[in-house]
Amino acid sequence: MNPLLQKLQPYPFEKLRVLFKGIEPRAGFTPISFGIGEPKHATPALIRDAVIDALGGLAAYPATLGSEPLREAIAAWVKARYGLASIDAATEVLPVAGSREALFALAQTVIDSRSTQELAGVKPPIVLCPNPFYQIYEGAALLAGAEPYFVNSDPARNFACDYSAVPDDIWARTQLLYVCSPGNPTGAVLTLDNWRELFALSDKHGFVIASDECYSEIYFDEGQPPLGGLEAARLLGRGFERLVMLSSLSKRSNVPGMRSGFVAGDASVLKSFLLYRTYHGAALSTVFQRASIAAWQDEAHVRENRALYASKFRTVTPMLAEVLDVRLPDAAFYLWANVSRTGLTDTEFAARLYADYNVTVLPGSYLARPAHGTNPGEGFVRIALVAGTEECIEGARRIVEFCRTLKP
């Protein structure tokens, strides 16, 4: 068996299952889950209809490169969303079977692991990750033969990572940097100054930047969409060298079951990525390619989706702010709540809330790793406001009531 598998940690939801093992929630409360970031809003009819209309495509193998109409639809969306003068649909856009699969596969493409496999005594390559982070980054790094290096987010700096604290010898070994903007779990968005710093570091050290932007279309001000990596490159007068962004329809269009997304950016990186994926066998179904075209070409359902989230956040955030340290995030559909003032750890808070009120939240320490003397997720819980409005309000009401029972 691949010995690198032994380096993988249990996934956060497996840890949560173990935490809840043997707990029987108090009677009288229907279950409410704020644990997993799975959209629960209705899938738009135009996408469902497109799936049905495309079912004849099940008789054909899908091309790894994706269809030309899909690449053109994605390219048109990227140009419009990020104000780009141009993007080549043939070489700078690649449809993928969801951003999760692509985030993992990208590391297998980018990382040169010969230092760990052939050159005795040479330290392994580095993959830099934000901390807390989406767990796929760590697993992708480990299984590519690299070493994850975690850069802690700072609550005092709007949960920005302090890349200036990374030692030069770490940068010298870095081959891939994952960023997530809007961030999971904090909702923080990288600023143009953040991007300027990252581009300068990439230019100096030659690493690839993978910008995970799957939450980019969940935000609260229609006039201020989150800044993206390709947009930042345009604003700073540079091309896409060593930069790829990844996006998805899962959150934007409420179709996580389609596993449809794309990677866009540096043509040379995508050329190698396409070669890897040709052998990897992760082509997007022709049925979902057709449905994805319909989704990327329509913005009305996306605005309606944002409005639903904005309404929930406007109602729930002030409720929870009465008992927890929490505020409206920059974007995404998570509340990153500090529970320290309750006197409980994040795991104690999650376990007791589940036992007493049948509400599930995810401990922040499960989404981070101890690094540089601290686990930056400790003392926080992630609350995914993905359910319907009334269910979210009821869940928030229960959390408020639970927190008030903890007061002396």
N, C-alpha and C positions, 0 to 999 in steps of 0.2 A: 504494500500500500504506500501511497505517497506520504512520506514522513512529514511534509509541510502541513498536512491536514491536522496533525497533532497540535499545531500552533494556534488553531482557530478557537476563539472563545464561543461559549453558547450565545445564541442570538438573544437580543433583549426580551423577546416575548417568551422564549424558553425560560429565561431567568424569572420572568413574571409568573409563569405557570408554577415554577418551583416555590416562589414566594407565597402564592395563594394556595398551595397544596394543603389540604386538610381544613381550610377555612370554609365554613358554611355561612354565607351572608345572612344577616338577620331577616326574619320573615317580614313580609309586608312591603318589600321594595322590589319593583321590577328592575332587571339589570340595565344599567346605562354604561356604555363603554366610551371613554375618551382616550383609550389606550393606543389603538393602532390608527395610523394616518391613512385610512381607506375612505375615499369620498363616498358619501351616502346620498348625495343629491341625485335626482333622476337623470338618466342618460337622455340627451336630447333626441326627439323623434327623428330629426333629419339624419342622425348617425345610425339609429336602429334601422331606419328605412334603407339606408345605403348598404348596410350589412346584408339585409334580405335581398336587395337587388343584385348584390355581387356574389351570391352563393354559387352561381355557375362556375366561378373561378376556383372552386375546390378541386376541380379536375386537373389543375395544372400546378406544377412545382413553382414556387415563387423564386424570383431572382434575388440573390443577396444584395445586389445593387439597388433593388427596388425599381418600380416602374418610373419611366420618365415623367408621366403626369404627376406622380406623387412628389418626386424631387422638385419639379417646377412649382408645385403648390407650396411646399415647405420653403423653398427659396423666396417665393413671393411674400410669404408671411414674415420671414426673417427680415427681408428688406423693409417691409412696411413697419414692423414692430420696432426695429432698432435704427431706422433712418439710414440704412446703408445705400450707397450709390449702386452697388452691384454685389452679387454673390453668384458664383458659377454652380448651377444646379448639377452639372455633370461631375465636377471634381471637388466641390467644397461642401456638399450636402450628402449625407448617407442616412437613409431610413434604418431604424433598428427596432428590435423586438422589446421595446421599453427601455427607459434610461438605466434601470438597475442592471440589466444584462450588459448594456454597453459600458457602464462604468467599470464593471468587473473585467470585461474583455479588453478594454483599452489598456489596462495595466499589463496584461499579458502581451500586448503588442509593443508597448513603449519600453518596458523594462529590459535592459541588457543584464541578465543574471549570470553571465559567465564568471563574474568575480566570485560568486558563491559556489559555482559548479566546477570550475576549472583551475582557478588561480588560488592556490592555498595561501592562507594568511592575509588575503586582501579582504577588507571589510565590505559587506554587501551594499548594494545601492540603496538609496533612501527614497521613500515616498512620504511626502509631507501631507499631513491631514489636520484639519481643524479639530478642536477638542472642546466640547462634545461634537459628535459627528455621526454621519450615516454609516452604519457598520460595514457596508459593502466595501468602503475604501480600505479598511484594515485587512479584510479577507482577501481582496484583490492584490494588495501589496504582498502579503505573506505567500500566497500561492504563486506569485510571479517570482519568488525568490528574493524579494526586497525586504527591507526593514522599515516598518512604519515609524515615523517621528511625529509626535503630537505637539501642536502649537495651541496652547490654552487660550480660550476666549476670556475676555475681561469684562465683567458686568459694568465696571465703571467707565468703559469705553464703548458702550452700546454693543457689548459682546464681540467686539472686533478682536482679531488675533494679532498679537504683537510679533510680527515677523522680524523686527529689528533685534529681537532677543535670540534668534536662531544663530548658533555659532557658525563661523566660516567653514569649519571642517565638515559640518552637516550639509551646508549648501553645496560644497564641492562634490559631495556624493549623491546629491538629489537628482533624480531623473524624472520625477513626476510630482506635481503639486495638485492636490484636489482642493477646490474651493466650492462652497455651497452658498449661493446667493439668489434669492432669499434663503436664509439658513434654516436647516433642520438641526436642532429644535428651537433655536432662539428667534427665528424670523428676521434676523439682522441682514441688511443689504450692504454689499461692498460699495464704497464711495469711489469717485473718480481718483482721488488721491490714493486710496488703497490699490486700485488697479495700476496707477502709475508706478507705485513701489514694486508691485509684483512683476510688471513687465520689465522693469530695470533689473530685477534679480534674475529673471529668465534670460534676458539678454547677456548678463554677465556669466551665468553658470550653465546655460544651455538646456534647462529642463523644460518639459512640456507642462502647460497648465490645462487642467481639465475642469471646466466651470460647470458645475451641476446646477442647472437653472429650472428644475422641474416645477418649482413653486412660483415661477415668474409672473403668472397671470392671476394670482390670488393676492390682491392688494386693496387698499381702502380709499384711495383718492384717484378718481378716473383721470385727473390731470397730471398725475405723477406716477407712472409705471416704474417699477424697479429698473435700475441700470443693469444692463447685461454686459458680458465680457466683450462680445463683438462690437457692441455700441461704444464701449470704453475705448477699444482699439481705434475706432473711427474718430472719436473725439480727440484722441491723443495723436492723430496723424500717422498711425502705423497700420501695417497689414495684419494678417492673421498668423504670422510666423509663431510656431510652437504654442498655438492657442486653439483649443476646441471647446465648444459649448455643447451641452447635452440638454435636451428638453423632451417633453412628453405630453401626450394627450390625457393621461390618467387624471391629473388634478384639474387641468384646464377645462376638460370636456366631460368629466365624470365617467370615464371608460377604463378603469384600471384593468378590467378583464380583457381588453383588447391588446394590452402590452405593446403599445405603439408609441414610438418616439423617433428622435433623430439626433445625429451628431453633425455639427457644422463647424467649419474653420479651416485650418491649415491643410491645404490639398496634399502635401507630402505625407502628413500624418494619416490622413484619411485613405490614401492609397495603400499604405501598409496595413491599416485597420481593415480595409476591404479584403485584402489577401488573407489576413487571419480569419476573418468572419466566413470567408468562402469555405474554409476547412472546418470551422467551428460549427457551421450548419444552423445558424440562428436567423434565417431569413424571415421577414414578416409575411404572414399569410396574405395571399392575393386578395382575399375577401376583406381583410382589415386594411390593406393598402387602399382599396377603393373607398372604404368608409373613412379612412384618415383624410383623404382628399376633401371630402365633404366637411369634415371637422375643421381642417386648417383654413378652409375658404370662408368660414362663417364666424363672425365676431358677436352676433347678437346673443347667442346662447352663453358666450363667455362673460359678457357684461351682466346678464341675468344671474349667472353663477356667482360672480363677484358681489352683486347686490345682496344675495342671500347670506354670504359670509359676513359682509359688512354689517348687516342688520343684527346678526347673532353676536358679533364682537362688540357692537355698540351697547347691547343689552347685558351681555354676560360679564364683560371686563369690569365695569364698575361694581357689579355684585361681588365678584371675587376679590376686588381690590379692598373691600371692607375688612377682609380677614386674612388676606395673603399679600405679599409683595409681588404685584403683577401689574403689567401695563400693556397697552395695545402694541403689538409688534410692528416692525416696518412693513412686513408682508407675511405671506403663508397662512396656514390655518391652525397654528399652534399657539397656545399661551404657555409661556415658560415661567412658571410660578415658583417663587422662593418661599419655601414652607418653614424656614428656620424659626420664625417667630412663634410657631405653634408649639415649639419644644420637642418636636419629633424629627427623626431623620427622614430622608425622602422615602426609604423603604418602609419604615414604620408608618409613615403617613399613608402610603399606598395600601398597605396591608390592613390598617385599621379602617380606612375609608371604605374599602371593599367589604370588610366584615360587618361594619355598622350600617352602611347605607347602600351597598351593592353598586357602587360607582367605581369604575376602573380608570386609573391614571397610571402613567409610566414613570417609575423613579428615574430621575436624571442621572444618577450614578450608573445606570445600566446603559446609558448612551454616551459614556465617556470612559476614559482610561486614566488611572493615576499617572501623572506626568509632572516632572519638575516640582515634586513635593506636594502635589494636591490632585484631587479629582474634581475638575471644575463643574461636574454635574451634580455633585453632592449637595443636598439641601434644596434641590429643585425637583419639580415634577413637570412632565409634559402633558398638557391637556389638549387633545385634538378635537376641535369643534366641528366635527364632520357630520354629526347626526342632524336631524331636523330641528327647527327652531325651538319648538316646545320641549323636545327631549333635552336639548342643550340647556334651556332655562331651568328645567326641573333638576338636571344634574348639578348645575351651579347652585341652585337653592339647597340641595342636599349637602354640597361641600361647605357652604356657608354655615348651615346648621351644625355640621360635624365640627367645624373649626370652633364654633362657639361653645360646644360641649367641652372643649379642651381648656377653656379659660378657667383660671382658679377662682 
